[in-house]
Amino acid sequence: MRADQVLPDHINQADFNGTTVRKGTVAAFLANARIWTDAGASEAARAQAEADIVEALPALRALAVFDVFEIRDVSLRKWVDAR
């Protein structure tokens, strides 16, 4: 399956398992995970990344991202699992 078969170019969001998921949710999570795990990131950047991750978790779970992929960073994985 190709990305355009899941969300065509003209569609920006879709319903997955009862949750509205915006295009770009997975990419945004990856960017925020990089910030969260960056020891050099500022507290403000890390706090914003945390807030954005928490907001995205229902969509990521609806997509079953964590059923297929395991977060490598143990601290981030435990933090996500606790939410």
mmCIF file of the N, C-alpha and C atoms, coordinates in Angstrom:
data_MODEL
# 
_entry.id   MODEL 
# 
loop_
_atom_site.group_PDB 
_atom_site.id 
_atom_site.type_symbol 
_atom_site.label_atom_id 
_atom_site.label_alt_id 
_atom_site.label_comp_id 
_atom_site.label_asym_id 
_atom_site.label_entity_id 
_atom_site.label_seq_id 
_atom_site.pdbx_PDB_ins_code 
_atom_site.Cartn_x 
_atom_site.Cartn_y 
_atom_site.Cartn_z 
_atom_site.occupancy 
_atom_site.B_iso_or_equiv 
_atom_site.pdbx_formal_charge 
_atom_site.auth_seq_id 
_atom_site.auth_comp_id 
_atom_site.auth_asym_id 
_atom_site.auth_atom_id 
_atom_site.pdbx_PDB_model_num 
ATOM 1   N N  . MET A 1 1  ? 0.844   -1.170 0.000  1.00 0.00 ? 1  MET A N  1 
ATOM 2   C CA . MET A 1 1  ? 0.000   0.000  0.000  1.00 0.00 ? 1  MET A CA 1 
ATOM 3   C C  . MET A 1 1  ? 0.892   1.236  0.000  1.00 0.00 ? 1  MET A C  1 
ATOM 4   N N  . ARG A 1 2  ? 0.499   2.200  -0.791 1.00 0.00 ? 2  ARG A N  1 
ATOM 5   C CA . ARG A 1 2  ? 1.228   3.471  -0.877 1.00 0.00 ? 2  ARG A CA 1 
ATOM 6   C C  . ARG A 1 2  ? 0.528   4.515  -0.002 1.00 0.00 ? 2  ARG A C  1 
ATOM 7   N N  . ALA A 1 3  ? 1.285   5.542  0.355  1.00 0.00 ? 3  ALA A N  1 
ATOM 8   C CA . ALA A 1 3  ? 0.741   6.607  1.208  1.00 0.00 ? 3  ALA A CA 1 
ATOM 9   C C  . ALA A 1 3  ? -0.497  7.247  0.599  1.00 0.00 ? 3  ALA A C  1 
ATOM 10  N N  . ASP A 1 4  ? -0.494  7.456  -0.722 1.00 0.00 ? 4  ASP A N  1 
ATOM 11  C CA . ASP A 1 4  ? -1.646  8.105  -1.355 1.00 0.00 ? 4  ASP A CA 1 
ATOM 12  C C  . ASP A 1 4  ? -2.885  7.209  -1.373 1.00 0.00 ? 4  ASP A C  1 
ATOM 13  N N  . GLN A 1 5  ? -2.699  5.929  -1.109 1.00 0.00 ? 5  GLN A N  1 
ATOM 14  C CA . GLN A 1 5  ? -3.857  5.044  -1.002 1.00 0.00 ? 5  GLN A CA 1 
ATOM 15  C C  . GLN A 1 5  ? -4.493  5.132  0.392  1.00 0.00 ? 5  GLN A C  1 
ATOM 16  N N  . VAL A 1 6  ? -3.709  5.553  1.363  1.00 0.00 ? 6  VAL A N  1 
ATOM 17  C CA . VAL A 1 6  ? -4.231  5.747  2.716  1.00 0.00 ? 6  VAL A CA 1 
ATOM 18  C C  . VAL A 1 6  ? -4.870  7.127  2.821  1.00 0.00 ? 6  VAL A C  1 
ATOM 19  N N  . LEU A 1 7  ? -4.118  8.149  2.416  1.00 0.00 ? 7  LEU A N  1 
ATOM 20  C CA . LEU A 1 7  ? -4.617  9.524  2.411  1.00 0.00 ? 7  LEU A CA 1 
ATOM 21  C C  . LEU A 1 7  ? -4.207  10.171 1.095  1.00 0.00 ? 7  LEU A C  1 
ATOM 22  N N  . PRO A 1 8  ? -5.142  10.297 0.163  1.00 0.00 ? 8  PRO A N  1 
ATOM 23  C CA . PRO A 1 8  ? -4.822  10.964 -1.104 1.00 0.00 ? 8  PRO A CA 1 
ATOM 24  C C  . PRO A 1 8  ? -4.347  12.396 -0.867 1.00 0.00 ? 8  PRO A C  1 
ATOM 25  N N  . ASP A 1 9  ? -3.657  12.942 -1.846 1.00 0.00 ? 9  ASP A N  1 
ATOM 26  C CA . ASP A 1 9  ? -3.076  14.277 -1.721 1.00 0.00 ? 9  ASP A CA 1 
ATOM 27  C C  . ASP A 1 9  ? -4.078  15.335 -1.263 1.00 0.00 ? 9  ASP A C  1 
ATOM 28  N N  . HIS A 1 10 ? -5.304  15.257 -1.711 1.00 0.00 ? 10 HIS A N  1 
ATOM 29  C CA . HIS A 1 10 ? -6.291  16.288 -1.392 1.00 0.00 ? 10 HIS A CA 1 
ATOM 30  C C  . HIS A 1 10 ? -6.994  16.065 -0.037 1.00 0.00 ? 10 HIS A C  1 
ATOM 31  N N  . ILE A 1 11 ? -6.674  14.992 0.644  1.00 0.00 ? 11 ILE A N  1 
ATOM 32  C CA . ILE A 1 11 ? -7.274  14.688 1.945  1.00 0.00 ? 11 ILE A CA 1 
ATOM 33  C C  . ILE A 1 11 ? -6.205  14.886 3.021  1.00 0.00 ? 11 ILE A C  1 
ATOM 34  N N  . ASN A 1 12 ? -6.532  15.630 4.073  1.00 0.00 ? 12 ASN A N  1 
ATOM 35  C CA . ASN A 1 12 ? -5.559  15.918 5.120  1.00 0.00 ? 12 ASN A CA 1 
ATOM 36  C C  . ASN A 1 12 ? -5.781  15.151 6.411  1.00 0.00 ? 12 ASN A C  1 
ATOM 37  N N  . GLN A 1 13 ? -6.919  14.488 6.514  1.00 0.00 ? 13 GLN A N  1 
ATOM 38  C CA . GLN A 1 13 ? -7.191  13.702 7.711  1.00 0.00 ? 13 GLN A CA 1 
ATOM 39  C C  . GLN A 1 13 ? -8.180  12.609 7.374  1.00 0.00 ? 13 GLN A C  1 
ATOM 40  N N  . ALA A 1 14 ? -8.204  11.594 8.233  1.00 0.00 ? 14 ALA A N  1 
ATOM 41  C CA . ALA A 1 14 ? -9.135  10.486 8.038  1.00 0.00 ? 14 ALA A CA 1 
ATOM 42  C C  . ALA A 1 14 ? -9.442  9.878  9.397  1.00 0.00 ? 14 ALA A C  1 
ATOM 43  N N  . ASP A 1 15 ? -10.481 9.084  9.433  1.00 0.00 ? 15 ASP A N  1 
ATOM 44  C CA . ASP A 1 15 ? -10.881 8.390  10.649 1.00 0.00 ? 15 ASP A CA 1 
ATOM 45  C C  . ASP A 1 15 ? -10.246 6.997  10.650 1.00 0.00 ? 15 ASP A C  1 
ATOM 46  N N  . PHE A 1 16 ? -9.534  6.693  11.718 1.00 0.00 ? 16 PHE A N  1 
ATOM 47  C CA . PHE A 1 16 ? -8.935  5.376  11.903 1.00 0.00 ? 16 PHE A CA 1 
ATOM 48  C C  . PHE A 1 16 ? -9.386  4.851  13.252 1.00 0.00 ? 16 PHE A C  1 
ATOM 49  N N  . ASN A 1 17 ? -10.143 3.777  13.240 1.00 0.00 ? 17 ASN A N  1 
ATOM 50  C CA . ASN A 1 17 ? -10.613 3.153  14.476 1.00 0.00 ? 17 ASN A CA 1 
ATOM 51  C C  . ASN A 1 17 ? -11.296 4.161  15.396 1.00 0.00 ? 17 ASN A C  1 
ATOM 52  N N  . GLY A 1 18 ? -12.086 5.061  14.813 1.00 0.00 ? 18 GLY A N  1 
ATOM 53  C CA . GLY A 1 18 ? -12.856 6.021  15.591 1.00 0.00 ? 18 GLY A CA 1 
ATOM 54  C C  . GLY A 1 18 ? -12.111 7.276  16.017 1.00 0.00 ? 18 GLY A C  1 
ATOM 55  N N  . THR A 1 19 ? -10.877 7.438  15.553 1.00 0.00 ? 19 THR A N  1 
ATOM 56  C CA . THR A 1 19 ? -10.076 8.601  15.903 1.00 0.00 ? 19 THR A CA 1 
ATOM 57  C C  . THR A 1 19 ? -9.674  9.343  14.638 1.00 0.00 ? 19 THR A C  1 
ATOM 58  N N  . THR A 1 20 ? -9.845  10.652 14.639 1.00 0.00 ? 20 THR A N  1 
ATOM 59  C CA . THR A 1 20 ? -9.414  11.463 13.505 1.00 0.00 ? 20 THR A CA 1 
ATOM 60  C C  . THR A 1 20 ? -7.898  11.612 13.559 1.00 0.00 ? 20 THR A C  1 
ATOM 61  N N  . VAL A 1 21 ? -7.258  11.251 12.454 1.00 0.00 ? 21 VAL A N  1 
ATOM 62  C CA . VAL A 1 21 ? -5.800  11.319 12.365 1.00 0.00 ? 21 VAL A CA 1 
ATOM 63  C C  . VAL A 1 21 ? -5.438  12.251 11.222 1.00 0.00 ? 21 VAL A C  1 
ATOM 64  N N  . ARG A 1 22 ? -4.622  13.247 11.534 1.00 0.00 ? 22 ARG A N  1 
ATOM 65  C CA . ARG A 1 22 ? -4.164  14.199 10.516 1.00 0.00 ? 22 ARG A CA 1 
ATOM 66  C C  . ARG A 1 22 ? -2.942  13.642 9.794  1.00 0.00 ? 22 ARG A C  1 
ATOM 67  N N  . LYS A 1 23 ? -2.844  14.009 8.536  1.00 0.00 ? 23 LYS A N  1 
ATOM 68  C CA . LYS A 1 23 ? -1.651  13.698 7.756  1.00 0.00 ? 23 LYS A CA 1 
ATOM 69  C C  . LYS A 1 23 ? -0.459  14.363 8.442  1.00 0.00 ? 23 LYS A C  1 
ATOM 70  N N  . GLY A 1 24 ? 0.614   13.664 8.587  1.00 0.00 ? 24 GLY A N  1 
ATOM 71  C CA . GLY A 1 24 ? 1.803   14.209 9.222  1.00 0.00 ? 24 GLY A CA 1 
ATOM 72  C C  . GLY A 1 24 ? 1.957   13.847 10.686 1.00 0.00 ? 24 GLY A C  1 
ATOM 73  N N  . THR A 1 25 ? 0.985   13.136 11.257 1.00 0.00 ? 25 THR A N  1 
ATOM 74  C CA . THR A 1 25 ? 1.029   12.804 12.677 1.00 0.00 ? 25 THR A CA 1 
ATOM 75  C C  . THR A 1 25 ? 2.254   11.970 13.029 1.00 0.00 ? 25 THR A C  1 
ATOM 76  N N  . VAL A 1 26 ? 2.558   10.969 12.231 1.00 0.00 ? 26 VAL A N  1 
ATOM 77  C CA . VAL A 1 26 ? 3.698   10.101 12.529 1.00 0.00 ? 26 VAL A CA 1 
ATOM 78  C C  . VAL A 1 26 ? 5.008   10.876 12.382 1.00 0.00 ? 26 VAL A C  1 
ATOM 79  N N  . ALA A 1 27 ? 5.117   11.677 11.337 1.00 0.00 ? 27 ALA A N  1 
ATOM 80  C CA . ALA A 1 27 ? 6.333   12.473 11.144 1.00 0.00 ? 27 ALA A CA 1 
ATOM 81  C C  . ALA A 1 27 ? 6.518   13.465 12.289 1.00 0.00 ? 27 ALA A C  1 
ATOM 82  N N  . ALA A 1 28 ? 5.430   14.061 12.760 1.00 0.00 ? 28 ALA A N  1 
ATOM 83  C CA . ALA A 1 28 ? 5.519   14.999 13.879 1.00 0.00 ? 28 ALA A CA 1 
ATOM 84  C C  . ALA A 1 28 ? 5.962   14.269 15.143 1.00 0.00 ? 28 ALA A C  1 
ATOM 85  N N  . PHE A 1 29 ? 5.441   13.068 15.366 1.00 0.00 ? 29 PHE A N  1 
ATOM 86  C CA . PHE A 1 29 ? 5.876   12.287 16.527 1.00 0.00 ? 29 PHE A CA 1 
ATOM 87  C C  . PHE A 1 29 ? 7.374   12.012 16.468 1.00 0.00 ? 29 PHE A C  1 
ATOM 88  N N  . LEU A 1 30 ? 7.862   11.622 15.306 1.00 0.00 ? 30 LEU A N  1 
ATOM 89  C CA . LEU A 1 30 ? 9.294   11.338 15.167 1.00 0.00 ? 30 LEU A CA 1 
ATOM 90  C C  . LEU A 1 30 ? 10.133  12.577 15.465 1.00 0.00 ? 30 LEU A C  1 
ATOM 91  N N  . ALA A 1 31 ? 9.712   13.727 14.969 1.00 0.00 ? 31 ALA A N  1 
ATOM 92  C CA . ALA A 1 31 ? 10.434  14.969 15.231 1.00 0.00 ? 31 ALA A CA 1 
ATOM 93  C C  . ALA A 1 31 ? 10.419  15.292 16.724 1.00 0.00 ? 31 ALA A C  1 
ATOM 94  N N  . ASN A 1 32 ? 9.278   15.121 17.365 1.00 0.00 ? 32 ASN A N  1 
ATOM 95  C CA . ASN A 1 32 ? 9.172   15.396 18.798 1.00 0.00 ? 32 ASN A CA 1 
ATOM 96  C C  . ASN A 1 32 ? 9.961   14.388 19.628 1.00 0.00 ? 32 ASN A C  1 
ATOM 97  N N  . ALA A 1 33 ? 9.993   13.134 19.191 1.00 0.00 ? 33 ALA A N  1 
ATOM 98  C CA . ALA A 1 33 ? 10.783  12.123 19.892 1.00 0.00 ? 33 ALA A CA 1 
ATOM 99  C C  . ALA A 1 33 ? 12.269  12.470 19.838 1.00 0.00 ? 33 ALA A C  1 
ATOM 100 N N  . ARG A 1 34 ? 12.705  12.985 18.709 1.00 0.00 ? 34 ARG A N  1 
ATOM 101 C CA . ARG A 1 34 ? 14.115  13.398 18.597 1.00 0.00 ? 34 ARG A CA 1 
ATOM 102 C C  . ARG A 1 34 ? 14.432  14.521 19.582 1.00 0.00 ? 34 ARG A C  1 
ATOM 103 N N  . ILE A 1 35 ? 13.518  15.466 19.712 1.00 0.00 ? 35 ILE A N  1 
ATOM 104 C CA . ILE A 1 35 ? 13.724  16.560 20.666 1.00 0.00 ? 35 ILE A CA 1 
ATOM 105 C C  . ILE A 1 35 ? 13.709  16.018 22.090 1.00 0.00 ? 35 ILE A C  1 
ATOM 106 N N  . TRP A 1 36 ? 12.733  15.170 22.396 1.00 0.00 ? 36 TRP A N  1 
ATOM 107 C CA . TRP A 1 36 ? 12.577  14.619 23.740 1.00 0.00 ? 36 TRP A CA 1 
ATOM 108 C C  . TRP A 1 36 ? 13.829  13.878 24.177 1.00 0.00 ? 36 TRP A C  1 
ATOM 109 N N  . THR A 1 37 ? 14.476  13.173 23.254 1.00 0.00 ? 37 THR A N  1 
ATOM 110 C CA . THR A 1 37 ? 15.655  12.371 23.589 1.00 0.00 ? 37 THR A CA 1 
ATOM 111 C C  . THR A 1 37 ? 16.972  13.134 23.447 1.00 0.00 ? 37 THR A C  1 
ATOM 112 N N  . ASP A 1 38 ? 16.913  14.368 22.992 1.00 0.00 ? 38 ASP A N  1 
ATOM 113 C CA . ASP A 1 38 ? 18.116  15.179 22.792 1.00 0.00 ? 38 ASP A CA 1 
ATOM 114 C C  . ASP A 1 38 ? 18.542  15.818 24.110 1.00 0.00 ? 38 ASP A C  1 
ATOM 115 N N  . ALA A 1 39 ? 19.669  15.352 24.643 1.00 0.00 ? 39 ALA A N  1 
ATOM 116 C CA . ALA A 1 39 ? 20.164  15.886 25.909 1.00 0.00 ? 39 ALA A CA 1 
ATOM 117 C C  . ALA A 1 39 ? 20.457  17.377 25.824 1.00 0.00 ? 39 ALA A C  1 
ATOM 118 N N  . GLY A 1 40 ? 20.700  17.882 24.635 1.00 0.00 ? 40 GLY A N  1 
ATOM 119 C CA . GLY A 1 40 ? 20.997  19.296 24.455 1.00 0.00 ? 40 GLY A CA 1 
ATOM 120 C C  . GLY A 1 40 ? 19.778  20.166 24.224 1.00 0.00 ? 40 GLY A C  1 
ATOM 121 N N  . ALA A 1 41 ? 18.602  19.558 24.173 1.00 0.00 ? 41 ALA A N  1 
ATOM 122 C CA . ALA A 1 41 ? 17.381  20.336 23.942 1.00 0.00 ? 41 ALA A CA 1 
ATOM 123 C C  . ALA A 1 41 ? 17.053  21.171 25.178 1.00 0.00 ? 41 ALA A C  1 
ATOM 124 N N  . SER A 1 42 ? 16.527  22.345 24.938 1.00 0.00 ? 42 SER A N  1 
ATOM 125 C CA . SER A 1 42 ? 16.146  23.202 26.064 1.00 0.00 ? 42 SER A CA 1 
ATOM 126 C C  . SER A 1 42 ? 14.936  22.606 26.784 1.00 0.00 ? 42 SER A C  1 
ATOM 127 N N  . GLU A 1 43 ? 14.756  23.016 28.024 1.00 0.00 ? 43 GLU A N  1 
ATOM 128 C CA . GLU A 1 43 ? 13.596  22.566 28.788 1.00 0.00 ? 43 GLU A CA 1 
ATOM 129 C C  . GLU A 1 43 ? 12.298  22.971 28.098 1.00 0.00 ? 43 GLU A C  1 
ATOM 130 N N  . ALA A 1 44 ? 12.283  24.161 27.524 1.00 0.00 ? 44 ALA A N  1 
ATOM 131 C CA . ALA A 1 44 ? 11.080  24.642 26.829 1.00 0.00 ? 44 ALA A CA 1 
ATOM 132 C C  . ALA A 1 44 ? 10.789  23.779 25.607 1.00 0.00 ? 44 ALA A C  1 
ATOM 133 N N  . ALA A 1 45 ? 11.821  23.449 24.849 1.00 0.00 ? 45 ALA A N  1 
ATOM 134 C CA . ALA A 1 45 ? 11.630  22.610 23.658 1.00 0.00 ? 45 ALA A CA 1 
ATOM 135 C C  . ALA A 1 45 ? 11.158  21.220 24.060 1.00 0.00 ? 45 ALA A C  1 
ATOM 136 N N  . ARG A 1 46 ? 11.739  20.700 25.109 1.00 0.00 ? 46 ARG A N  1 
ATOM 137 C CA . ARG A 1 46 ? 11.350  19.365 25.568 1.00 0.00 ? 46 ARG A CA 1 
ATOM 138 C C  . ARG A 1 46 ? 9.917   19.371 26.093 1.00 0.00 ? 46 ARG A C  1 
ATOM 139 N N  . ALA A 1 47 ? 9.538   20.411 26.823 1.00 0.00 ? 47 ALA A N  1 
ATOM 140 C CA . ALA A 1 47 ? 8.162   20.517 27.333 1.00 0.00 ? 47 ALA A CA 1 
ATOM 141 C C  . ALA A 1 47 ? 7.162   20.600 26.186 1.00 0.00 ? 47 ALA A C  1 
ATOM 142 N N  . GLN A 1 48 ? 7.497   21.347 25.145 1.00 0.00 ? 48 GLN A N  1 
ATOM 143 C CA . GLN A 1 48 ? 6.605   21.445 23.994 1.00 0.00 ? 48 GLN A CA 1 
ATOM 144 C C  . GLN A 1 48 ? 6.515   20.103 23.277 1.00 0.00 ? 48 GLN A C  1 
ATOM 145 N N  . ALA A 1 49 ? 7.649   19.418 23.147 1.00 0.00 ? 49 ALA A N  1 
ATOM 146 C CA . ALA A 1 49 ? 7.649   18.094 22.518 1.00 0.00 ? 49 ALA A CA 1 
ATOM 147 C C  . ALA A 1 49 ? 6.778   17.128 23.313 1.00 0.00 ? 49 ALA A C  1 
ATOM 148 N N  . GLU A 1 50 ? 6.884   17.167 24.636 1.00 0.00 ? 50 GLU A N  1 
ATOM 149 C CA . GLU A 1 50 ? 6.049   16.302 25.483 1.00 0.00 ? 50 GLU A CA 1 
ATOM 150 C C  . GLU A 1 50 ? 4.571   16.577 25.247 1.00 0.00 ? 50 GLU A C  1 
ATOM 151 N N  . ALA A 1 51 ? 4.196   17.849 25.251 1.00 0.00 ? 51 ALA A N  1 
ATOM 152 C CA . ALA A 1 51 ? 2.792   18.217 25.052 1.00 0.00 ? 51 ALA A CA 1 
ATOM 153 C C  . ALA A 1 51 ? 2.300   17.744 23.682 1.00 0.00 ? 51 ALA A C  1 
ATOM 154 N N  . ASP A 1 52 ? 3.131   17.913 22.673 1.00 0.00 ? 52 ASP A N  1 
ATOM 155 C CA . ASP A 1 52 ? 2.744   17.497 21.322 1.00 0.00 ? 52 ASP A CA 1 
ATOM 156 C C  . ASP A 1 52 ? 2.640   15.986 21.207 1.00 0.00 ? 52 ASP A C  1 
ATOM 157 N N  . ILE A 1 53 ? 3.529   15.264 21.884 1.00 0.00 ? 53 ILE A N  1 
ATOM 158 C CA . ILE A 1 53 ? 3.459   13.798 21.870 1.00 0.00 ? 53 ILE A CA 1 
ATOM 159 C C  . ILE A 1 53 ? 2.177   13.337 22.547 1.00 0.00 ? 53 ILE A C  1 
ATOM 160 N N  . VAL A 1 54 ? 1.887   13.890 23.710 1.00 0.00 ? 54 VAL A N  1 
ATOM 161 C CA . VAL A 1 54 ? 0.666   13.499 24.434 1.00 0.00 ? 54 VAL A CA 1 
ATOM 162 C C  . VAL A 1 54 ? -0.562  13.733 23.569 1.00 0.00 ? 54 VAL A C  1 
ATOM 163 N N  . GLU A 1 55 ? -0.603  14.859 22.885 1.00 0.00 ? 55 GLU A N  1 
ATOM 164 C CA . GLU A 1 55 ? -1.743  15.166 22.012 1.00 0.00 ? 55 GLU A CA 1 
ATOM 165 C C  . GLU A 1 55 ? -1.866  14.166 20.860 1.00 0.00 ? 55 GLU A C  1 
ATOM 166 N N  . ALA A 1 56 ? -0.745  13.663 20.378 1.00 0.00 ? 56 ALA A N  1 
ATOM 167 C CA . ALA A 1 56 ? -0.741  12.747 19.232 1.00 0.00 ? 56 ALA A CA 1 
ATOM 168 C C  . ALA A 1 56 ? -0.976  11.287 19.618 1.00 0.00 ? 56 ALA A C  1 
ATOM 169 N N  . LEU A 1 57 ? -0.828  10.936 20.884 1.00 0.00 ? 57 LEU A N  1 
ATOM 170 C CA . LEU A 1 57 ? -0.910  9.534  21.274 1.00 0.00 ? 57 LEU A CA 1 
ATOM 171 C C  . LEU A 1 57 ? -2.202  8.829  20.860 1.00 0.00 ? 57 LEU A C  1 
ATOM 172 N N  . PRO A 1 58 ? -3.374  9.437  21.025 1.00 0.00 ? 58 PRO A N  1 
ATOM 173 C CA . PRO A 1 58 ? -4.584  8.716  20.583 1.00 0.00 ? 58 PRO A CA 1 
ATOM 174 C C  . PRO A 1 58 ? -4.538  8.363  19.095 1.00 0.00 ? 58 PRO A C  1 
ATOM 175 N N  . ALA A 1 59 ? -4.047  9.272  18.275 1.00 0.00 ? 59 ALA A N  1 
ATOM 176 C CA . ALA A 1 59 ? -3.956  9.001  16.834 1.00 0.00 ? 59 ALA A CA 1 
ATOM 177 C C  . ALA A 1 59 ? -2.929  7.917  16.550 1.00 0.00 ? 59 ALA A C  1 
ATOM 178 N N  . LEU A 1 60 ? -1.780  7.992  17.206 1.00 0.00 ? 60 LEU A N  1 
ATOM 179 C CA . LEU A 1 60 ? -0.741  6.987  16.989 1.00 0.00 ? 60 LEU A CA 1 
ATOM 180 C C  . LEU A 1 60 ? -1.219  5.608  17.422 1.00 0.00 ? 60 LEU A C  1 
ATOM 181 N N  . ARG A 1 61 ? -1.978  5.563  18.500 1.00 0.00 ? 61 ARG A N  1 
ATOM 182 C CA . ARG A 1 61 ? -2.521  4.278  18.962 1.00 0.00 ? 61 ARG A CA 1 
ATOM 183 C C  . ARG A 1 61 ? -3.616  3.783  18.020 1.00 0.00 ? 61 ARG A C  1 
ATOM 184 N N  . ALA A 1 62 ? -4.429  4.684  17.497 1.00 0.00 ? 62 ALA A N  1 
ATOM 185 C CA . ALA A 1 62 ? -5.461  4.284  16.530 1.00 0.00 ? 62 ALA A CA 1 
ATOM 186 C C  . ALA A 1 62 ? -4.836  3.694  15.276 1.00 0.00 ? 62 ALA A C  1 
ATOM 187 N N  . LEU A 1 63 ? -3.666  4.203  14.907 1.00 0.00 ? 63 LEU A N  1 
ATOM 188 C CA . LEU A 1 63 ? -2.945  3.673  13.754 1.00 0.00 ? 63 LEU A CA 1 
ATOM 189 C C  . LEU A 1 63 ? -2.170  2.399  14.090 1.00 0.00 ? 63 LEU A C  1 
ATOM 190 N N  . ALA A 1 64 ? -2.131  2.032  15.357 1.00 0.00 ? 64 ALA A N  1 
ATOM 191 C CA . ALA A 1 64 ? -1.395  0.855  15.844 1.00 0.00 ? 64 ALA A CA 1 
ATOM 192 C C  . ALA A 1 64 ? 0.111   0.975  15.632 1.00 0.00 ? 64 ALA A C  1 
ATOM 193 N N  . VAL A 1 65 ? 0.612   2.202  15.676 1.00 0.00 ? 65 VAL A N  1 
ATOM 194 C CA . VAL A 1 65 ? 2.043   2.433  15.472 1.00 0.00 ? 65 VAL A CA 1 
ATOM 195 C C  . VAL A 1 65 ? 2.864   1.631  16.470 1.00 0.00 ? 65 VAL A C  1 
ATOM 196 N N  . PHE A 1 66 ? 2.459   1.639  17.743 1.00 0.00 ? 66 PHE A N  1 
ATOM 197 C CA . PHE A 1 66 ? 3.249   0.993  18.777 1.00 0.00 ? 66 PHE A CA 1 
ATOM 198 C C  . PHE A 1 66 ? 3.030   -0.515 18.835 1.00 0.00 ? 66 PHE A C  1 
ATOM 199 N N  . ASP A 1 67 ? 2.094   -1.023 18.047 1.00 0.00 ? 67 ASP A N  1 
ATOM 200 C CA . ASP A 1 67 ? 1.937   -2.471 17.902 1.00 0.00 ? 67 ASP A CA 1 
ATOM 201 C C  . ASP A 1 67 ? 2.938   -3.022 16.893 1.00 0.00 ? 67 ASP A C  1 
ATOM 202 N N  . VAL A 1 68 ? 3.435   -2.138 16.038 1.00 0.00 ? 68 VAL A N  1 
ATOM 203 C CA . VAL A 1 68 ? 4.361   -2.548 14.975 1.00 0.00 ? 68 VAL A CA 1 
ATOM 204 C C  . VAL A 1 68 ? 5.790   -2.111 15.281 1.00 0.00 ? 68 VAL A C  1 
ATOM 205 N N  . PHE A 1 69 ? 5.940   -0.918 15.832 1.00 0.00 ? 69 PHE A N  1 
ATOM 206 C CA . PHE A 1 69 ? 7.263   -0.355 16.115 1.00 0.00 ? 69 PHE A CA 1 
ATOM 207 C C  . PHE A 1 69 ? 7.446   -0.188 17.614 1.00 0.00 ? 69 PHE A C  1 
ATOM 208 N N  . GLU A 1 70 ? 8.653   -0.486 18.090 1.00 0.00 ? 70 GLU A N  1 
ATOM 209 C CA . GLU A 1 70 ? 8.994   -0.269 19.483 1.00 0.00 ? 70 GLU A CA 1 
ATOM 210 C C  . GLU A 1 70 ? 9.917   0.945  19.569 1.00 0.00 ? 70 GLU A C  1 
ATOM 211 N N  . ILE A 1 71 ? 9.631   1.827  20.496 1.00 0.00 ? 71 ILE A N  1 
ATOM 212 C CA . ILE A 1 71 ? 10.495  2.989  20.697 1.00 0.00 ? 71 ILE A CA 1 
ATOM 213 C C  . ILE A 1 71 ? 11.803  2.487  21.292 1.00 0.00 ? 71 ILE A C  1 
ATOM 214 N N  . ARG A 1 72 ? 12.895  2.791  20.627 1.00 0.00 ? 72 ARG A N  1 
ATOM 215 C CA . ARG A 1 72 ? 14.213  2.311  21.054 1.00 0.00 ? 72 ARG A CA 1 
ATOM 216 C C  . ARG A 1 72 ? 14.687  2.912  22.363 1.00 0.00 ? 72 ARG A C  1 
ATOM 217 N N  . ASP A 1 73 ? 14.467  4.203  22.526 1.00 0.00 ? 73 ASP A N  1 
ATOM 218 C CA . ASP A 1 73 ? 14.899  4.876  23.741 1.00 0.00 ? 73 ASP A CA 1 
ATOM 219 C C  . ASP A 1 73 ? 14.015  4.406  24.905 1.00 0.00 ? 73 ASP A C  1 
ATOM 220 N N  . VAL A 1 74 ? 14.635  3.732  25.870 1.00 0.00 ? 74 VAL A N  1 
ATOM 221 C CA . VAL A 1 74 ? 13.882  3.122  26.966 1.00 0.00 ? 74 VAL A CA 1 
ATOM 222 C C  . VAL A 1 74 ? 13.117  4.170  27.771 1.00 0.00 ? 74 VAL A C  1 
ATOM 223 N N  . SER A 1 75 ? 13.740  5.299  28.045 1.00 0.00 ? 75 SER A N  1 
ATOM 224 C CA . SER A 1 75 ? 13.065  6.343  28.834 1.00 0.00 ? 75 SER A CA 1 
ATOM 225 C C  . SER A 1 75 ? 11.837  6.878  28.114 1.00 0.00 ? 75 SER A C  1 
ATOM 226 N N  . LEU A 1 76 ? 11.971  7.141  26.830 1.00 0.00 ? 76 LEU A N  1 
ATOM 227 C CA . LEU A 1 76 ? 10.827  7.633  26.059 1.00 0.00 ? 76 LEU A CA 1 
ATOM 228 C C  . LEU A 1 76 ? 9.756   6.558  25.968 1.00 0.00 ? 76 LEU A C  1 
ATOM 229 N N  . ARG A 1 77 ? 10.160  5.305  25.745 1.00 0.00 ? 77 ARG A N  1 
ATOM 230 C CA . ARG A 1 77 ? 9.184   4.215  25.651 1.00 0.00 ? 77 ARG A CA 1 
ATOM 231 C C  . ARG A 1 77 ? 8.377   4.111  26.953 1.00 0.00 ? 77 ARG A C  1 
ATOM 232 N N  . LYS A 1 78 ? 9.060   4.155  28.097 1.00 0.00 ? 78 LYS A N  1 
ATOM 233 C CA . LYS A 1 78 ? 8.361   4.068  29.384 1.00 0.00 ? 78 LYS A CA 1 
ATOM 234 C C  . LYS A 1 78 ? 7.449   5.280  29.587 1.00 0.00 ? 78 LYS A C  1 
ATOM 235 N N  . TRP A 1 79 ? 7.936   6.452  29.195 1.00 0.00 ? 79 TRP A N  1 
ATOM 236 C CA . TRP A 1 79 ? 7.140   7.671  29.339 1.00 0.00 ? 79 TRP A CA 1 
ATOM 237 C C  . TRP A 1 79 ? 5.863   7.583  28.507 1.00 0.00 ? 79 TRP A C  1 
ATOM 238 N N  . VAL A 1 80 ? 5.995   7.136  27.253 1.00 0.00 ? 80 VAL A N  1 
ATOM 239 C CA . VAL A 1 80 ? 4.834   6.982  26.370 1.00 0.00 ? 80 VAL A CA 1 
ATOM 240 C C  . VAL A 1 80 ? 3.889   5.912  26.919 1.00 0.00 ? 80 VAL A C  1 
ATOM 241 N N  . ASP A 1 81 ? 4.438   4.784  27.340 1.00 0.00 ? 81 ASP A N  1 
ATOM 242 C CA . ASP A 1 81 ? 3.600   3.700  27.882 1.00 0.00 ? 81 ASP A CA 1 
ATOM 243 C C  . ASP A 1 81 ? 2.803   4.139  29.100 1.00 0.00 ? 81 ASP A C  1 
ATOM 244 N N  . ALA A 1 82 ? 3.356   5.069  29.877 1.00 0.00 ? 82 ALA A N  1 
ATOM 245 C CA . ALA A 1 82 ? 2.681   5.543  31.092 1.00 0.00 ? 82 ALA A CA 1 
ATOM 246 C C  . ALA A 1 82 ? 1.527   6.496  30.792 1.00 0.00 ? 82 ALA A C  1 
ATOM 247 N N  . ARG A 1 83 ? 1.439   6.927  29.528 1.00 0.00 ? 83 ARG A N  1 
ATOM 248 C CA . ARG A 1 83 ? 0.384   7.854  29.171 1.00 0.00 ? 83 ARG A CA 1 
ATOM 249 C C  . ARG A 1 83 ? -0.654  7.134  28.410 1.00 0.00 ? 83 ARG A C  1 
# 
